[in-house]
Amino acid sequence: MGALIWLLIPFVAAVAAGLWGSWANRTRRMRSDGPELDGYARFRAAMEKSHADPDDRVTTAP
C-alpha cells in the first residue's frame, strides 16, 4: 500500500503541472506578438542610428 502512495504523489504532481500549464497559457492564444515586435523594432532603430565619431571626442591626456 505504501508503494502505491509513493507512485500516486508524482502522478498527482504531473496532473497539477498539466493543469497549471494550461491555465498559464490561456491568454497566449488571444494575444499576438505585436507589442513585443514593435518594441524590438524601436530598439533596433535606436541601435542603428549613427552616432558621433568616437575619435572626435575631446580627450584630456596628461
Backbone as a printed PyTorch tensor [residue, N CA C, xyz], in Angstrom:
tensor([[[  0.8220,  -1.1970,   0.0000],
         [  0.0000,   0.0000,   0.0000],
         [  0.8660,   1.2610,   0.0000]],

        [[  1.9810,   1.2040,   0.7250],
         [  2.8660,   2.3660,   0.7750],
         [  3.4780,   2.6920,  -0.5790]],

        [[  3.7400,   1.6360,  -1.3820],
         [  4.3080,   1.8650,  -2.7160],
         [  3.3100,   2.5730,  -3.6140]],

        [[  2.0480,   2.2490,  -3.4640],
         [  1.0300,   2.9150,  -4.2810],
         [  0.9270,   4.3940,  -3.9480]],

        [[  1.0740,   4.7210,  -2.6940],
         [  1.0320,   6.1320,  -2.3000],
         [  2.2320,   6.8630,  -2.8810]],

        [[  3.4110,   6.2300,  -2.8610],
         [  4.5970,   6.8690,  -3.4280],
         [  4.4620,   7.0410,  -4.9380]],

        [[  3.7520,   6.1470,  -5.6150],
         [  3.5040,   6.3070,  -7.0440],
         [  2.4120,   7.3380,  -7.3190]],

        [[  1.5250,   7.5080,  -6.3740],
         [  0.4350,   8.4730,  -6.5450],
         [  0.9400,   9.9170,  -6.4420]],

        [[  1.9520,  10.1510,  -5.6390],
         [  2.4710,  11.5150,  -5.4510],
         [  2.9840,  12.1060,  -6.7650]],

        [[  3.8590,  11.4200,  -7.5280],
         [  4.2990,  12.0180,  -8.8010],
         [  3.1640,  12.1320,  -9.8210]],

        [[  2.2180,  11.1990,  -9.7740],
         [  1.0860,  11.2780, -10.6940],
         [  0.2490,  12.5230, -10.4160]],

        [[ -0.0440,  12.7830,  -9.1640],
         [ -0.8130,  13.9780,  -8.7970],
         [ -0.0200,  15.2400,  -9.1470]],

        [[  1.2920,  15.2080,  -8.9480],
         [  2.1250,  16.3610,  -9.3000],
         [  2.1090,  16.6020, -10.8090]],

        [[  2.1400,  15.5370, -11.6100],
         [  2.1030,  15.6910, -13.0660],
         [  0.7640,  16.2490, -13.5270]],

        [[ -0.3150,  15.7810, -12.9330],
         [ -1.6400,  16.3060, -13.2880],
         [ -1.7360,  17.7770, -12.8920]],

        [[ -1.2400,  18.1110, -11.7070],
         [ -1.2700,  19.5120, -11.2620],
         [ -0.4180,  20.3880, -12.1800]],

        [[  0.7380,  19.8870, -12.6070],
         [  1.5910,  20.6610, -13.5100],
         [  0.9060,  20.8630, -14.8590]],

        [[  0.2210,  19.8500, -15.3470],
         [ -0.5150,  19.9900, -16.5990],
         [ -1.6330,  20.9990, -16.5030]],

        [[ -2.3600,  20.9580, -15.4070],
         [ -3.4360,  21.9400, -15.2120],
         [ -2.8840,  23.3530, -15.0860]],

        [[ -1.8010,  23.5030, -14.3480],
         [ -1.2090,  24.8280, -14.2080],
         [ -0.6800,  25.3300, -15.5540]],

        [[ -0.0630,  24.4440, -16.3370],
         [  0.4520,  24.8470, -17.6480],
         [ -0.6500,  25.3010, -18.5790]],

        [[ -1.7520,  24.5850, -18.5910],
         [ -2.8640,  25.0050, -19.4500],
         [ -3.4810,  26.3080, -18.9520]],

        [[ -3.5310,  26.5180, -17.6430],
         [ -4.0520,  27.7690, -17.0970],
         [ -3.1130,  28.9310, -17.4150]],

        [[ -1.8100,  28.7080, -17.2990],
         [ -0.8480,  29.7820, -17.5540],
         [ -0.8200,  30.1670, -19.0250]],

        [[ -1.1630,  29.2540, -19.9060],
         [ -1.1020,  29.5040, -21.3500],
         [ -2.4480,  29.9660, -21.9070]],

        [[ -3.4270,  30.2150, -21.0810],
         [ -4.7750,  30.5010, -21.5570],
         [ -4.8810,  31.8050, -22.3280]],

        [[ -4.0810,  32.8150, -21.9940],
         [ -4.2110,  34.1070, -22.6720],
         [ -3.2590,  34.2410, -23.8540]],

        [[ -2.3430,  33.3480, -24.0230],
         [ -1.3820,  33.4670, -25.1240],
         [ -2.0410,  33.2340, -26.4800]],

        [[ -3.1210,  32.5050, -26.5110],
         [ -3.7990,  32.2710, -27.7760],
         [ -4.4610,  33.5400, -28.2860]],

        [[ -4.9090,  34.3910, -27.3830],
         [ -5.6170,  35.6090, -27.7710],
         [ -4.6500,  36.7450, -28.0910]],

        [[ -3.4670,  36.7250, -27.4890],
         [ -2.5050,  37.8070, -27.6890],
         [ -1.6170,  37.5080, -28.8710]],

        [[ -1.2170,  38.5470, -29.5540],
         [ -0.2550,  38.3770, -30.6330],
         [  1.0920,  38.8980, -30.1620]],

        [[  2.0820,  38.7660, -31.0000],
         [  3.4130,  39.2430, -30.6600],
         [  3.6180,  40.6880, -31.0870]],

        [[  2.5630,  41.3710, -31.4640],
         [  2.6630,  42.7350, -31.9680],
         [  3.3940,  43.6970, -31.0500]],

        [[  2.9940,  43.8600, -29.7960],
         [  3.6730,  44.8230, -28.9250],
         [  5.1530,  44.4870, -28.7000]],

        [[  5.4650,  43.2150, -28.5730],
         [  6.8530,  42.8270, -28.3580],
         [  7.6960,  43.1220, -29.5950]],

        [[  7.1350,  42.8300, -30.7770],
         [  7.8810,  43.0780, -32.0090],
         [  8.0180,  44.5700, -32.2830]],

        [[  7.0120,  45.3600, -31.9060],
         [  7.1160,  46.8110, -32.0760],
         [  8.2300,  47.3690, -31.1950]],

        [[  8.3110,  46.8820, -29.9660],
         [  9.3800,  47.3260, -29.0710],
         [ 10.7490,  46.9330, -29.5910]],

        [[ 10.8530,  45.7410, -30.1480],
         [ 12.1250,  45.2910, -30.7120],
         [ 12.5060,  46.1320, -31.9230]],

        [[ 11.5320,  46.5030, -32.7440],
         [ 11.8130,  47.3490, -33.9080],
         [ 12.3170,  48.7190, -33.4610]],

        [[ 11.7290,  49.2810, -32.4040],
         [ 12.2140,  50.5660, -31.8890],
         [ 13.6270,  50.4280, -31.3410]],

        [[ 13.9150,  49.3210, -30.6790],
         [ 15.2510,  49.0790, -30.1530],
         [ 16.2710,  48.9940, -31.2900]],

        [[ 15.9380,  48.2530, -32.3370],
         [ 16.8620,  48.1230, -33.4780],
         [ 17.0920,  49.4730, -34.1550]],

        [[ 16.0290,  50.2530, -34.2890],
         [ 16.1720,  51.5650, -34.9180],
         [ 17.0740,  52.4690, -34.0790]],

        [[ 16.9460,  52.3840, -32.7650],
         [ 17.8020,  53.2030, -31.9040],
         [ 19.2530,  52.7540, -31.9920]],

        [[ 19.4870,  51.4620, -32.1170],
         [ 20.8580,  50.9610, -32.1890],
         [ 21.5060,  51.2410, -33.5390]],

        [[ 20.6860,  51.3760, -34.5860],
         [ 21.2240,  51.6080, -35.9120],
         [ 21.4940,  53.0800, -36.2050]],

        [[ 21.0190,  53.9840, -35.3450],
         [ 21.2590,  55.4030, -35.5670],
         [ 22.7540,  55.6700, -35.5590]],

        [[ 23.1690,  56.5590, -36.4350],
         [ 24.5930,  56.8950, -36.4590],
         [ 24.8920,  57.8470, -35.3030]],

        [[ 25.9690,  57.5810, -34.6450],
         [ 26.3890,  58.3920, -33.5190],
         [ 27.6320,  59.1750, -33.9150]],

        [[ 28.0160,  60.0990, -33.0900],
         [ 29.2170,  60.8970, -33.3620],
         [ 30.4290,  59.9710, -33.3940]],

        [[ 31.4130,  60.3650, -34.1830],
         [ 32.6350,  59.5770, -34.3040],
         [ 33.3770,  59.5980, -32.9710]],

        [[ 33.7410,  58.4580, -32.4140],
         [ 34.4210,  58.4500, -31.1140],
         [ 35.7930,  59.1260, -31.1570]],

        [[ 36.3890,  59.2620, -32.3500],
         [ 37.6970,  59.9190, -32.4590],
         [ 37.5780,  61.4380, -32.3250]],

        [[ 36.3800,  61.9780, -32.4640],
         [ 36.1740,  63.4150, -32.3670],
         [ 36.0180,  63.8990, -30.9390]],

        [[ 36.0470,  62.9940, -29.9930],
         [ 35.8890,  63.3970, -28.5950],
         [ 37.1000,  64.1580, -28.1260]],

        [[ 36.8410,  65.0450, -27.2040],
         [ 37.9420,  65.8120, -26.6100],
         [ 38.5300,  64.9480, -25.5000]],

        [[ 39.8100,  64.7050, -25.5960],
         [ 40.4700,  63.9080, -24.5730],
         [ 41.3910,  64.7880, -23.7670]],

        [[ 41.5410,  64.4700, -22.5230],
         [ 42.4430,  65.2320, -21.6620],
         [ 43.5790,  64.3070, -21.2630]],

        [[ 44.5300,  64.2020, -22.1500],
         [ 45.6840,  63.3290, -21.8660],
         [ 46.6760,  64.0800, -20.9880]],

        [[ 47.2650,  63.4020, -20.0510],
         [ 48.2380,  64.0900, -19.1660],
         [ 49.5330,  64.4240, -19.8640]]])
